[in-house]
């Protein structure tokens, strides 16, 4: 992906990849040398390595459906490089390659230029840094309570109509 192109999309809602388990819709928050950061409703802040992203879609006429905003005071990890992001996530609970069969969850224990080490239950997993498509950590930005209550009321009305 072209760095200059990605920087023009910061603040816009985009769809990462066209389909499959790694495809997500969210707001592009930041761009680094070899990665970008996106805010996704159910996953929170996710860091994508550019070399593994096949496409980014922006709807030119109307925006893609997305209503989440980063709350004031919320801090996310930032670095200029993906390896810097990995370093800043050391000892955090992370989820790597979200949604795919190669998804890994656990505590990021060690980072080298060739591989990372994740501790998950009784397993010590070493994963090549080249094969990391995306990573997120424990924090999830949630919708404000007002919106959640409105959604719950709507769901109740819908279930009452079905009864």
N, C-alpha and C positions, 0 to 999 in steps of 0.2 A: 504494500500500500504506500502511496505517496504521502509523505509527511505534511507537505503544504496543503494537499487536498483534505486530509483528516483535520487539520487545524481549522479549516473553514466550516467544518461540521460540529465543532464544539458548541454545546448548548442545544443542539437539535436532537430530535428523536429519530433513531435509526434502527434498522433491523440488521443484525449480524448474520451473515450467511443466508441462504435462501430457504433452507429446510433442514430437517434432521434434529438430533438431540442437542446439538451445540447452537442451533439457531435461537436467538433471543432478540427482544425488542426493548430498547432502553434509551436513556438520555446520555449522549456522549459528554463526559465530564472533563477529561484531560487527555493529552497526547504526549507521549515520550518519544525517544529516539526509535525504539523498536516495539512499542506496545501502545495500547490506548485503554482508557478507563471508562467504563460504562456503568450507569446506575440502572439496575433492573428491579422491577417491583418485588418479585418473590426471592431474589437472590442477593439483593443489596449491591455493593460495589464489586465489580468483576473486572479483572485485568486480563486483556486479551493480547497475546503475542501476534504481531502483524503478519509474520511469515506463515501462519496457519489460517488466516482469514481469507476466504475466497471472495466474498463480496460484502458491501455495505449498501443498504437500500434506504433511500429517503423518499417519502411521498411528496411529490412536487405540488400537488393541488391541495391536499388536506394532510394534516399530520397523522402519523401513526398513533393508535390509541395508547396514551400514557399520561398518568395524572400525578405521579409522585415527584416531589421536589426534595432537594437536600435541605434538612432543617438547619436553622442557624446554629452555629456552634459545633456541628458535626464535622469531624476531621477524618479524612481518609489518608492512607499512606501515599506518598508521592516520591518519585525519583526520576531521573532522566532516562534510566535504562531498566529493562525487565529484571536483570540480575540484581539491581539496586532495590527493586520492589521485593524480590525474594528475600534479600538481606533484611529488609525492614519488617518482614513477616515472620522472622525466626522466633520460635517458641509460641506462635499463635496457632490456634485451631484453623486449619485451612481445608478447602475443598478444591481439588485439582481436576481439570478436564470434566467439568460439570455436565451431567446428563448423558454422557457416553458410557459404554461398557468398561472403559478404562478409568472411570471416575475413582478418585482416591480421597479419603477423608482422614485427617489425623493432625498431629502436632508436627509442624515443620521444625526439624531438629538440627539439620546441617545443610549448608549450601556450598557447593564448589562450582567452578566454571563448567564442569562436565555433568554433574548429577546433584540431586538433592536427596536428603534422607527424611522420610516421614515415619513417625511412630504411630501405629494404629492398632489399638488393643494389644495383642501380644506379638504383632508383626513389626519388623523393621523393613521398610520399603525404600529401595533406592531407585530413583526414576531419572532418566536422562533429561537434562534441562532442555535439550532440543525437542523432546516430545511433549513438553508442557504446552498445551494450547491456551488454557486460561486458568486463573486461580482467583479465589475469593477467600476472605477470612471471616471469622465469627460475627462481625457486626452486620446487621441487616437494618436498613432504613425502613421504617414502617409508615403506613398511611396515618394521618391524624385521626384521633378517636372519632371525631364528628363524621368523617367519611365512612369509617367502619360501621358506626351505628346506623347510618343511612342505608348502607349495603345490607346489614342484618335485617332492618325493617322491610326492605324490598324483597329479600329472600323469604321472610315470613309471609308477606302478602302473596307471593308467588306460590308458596306451598299451600296456603289457605285456599287459593283459587283452584288448585289441583284436587283438593279434598272434596 
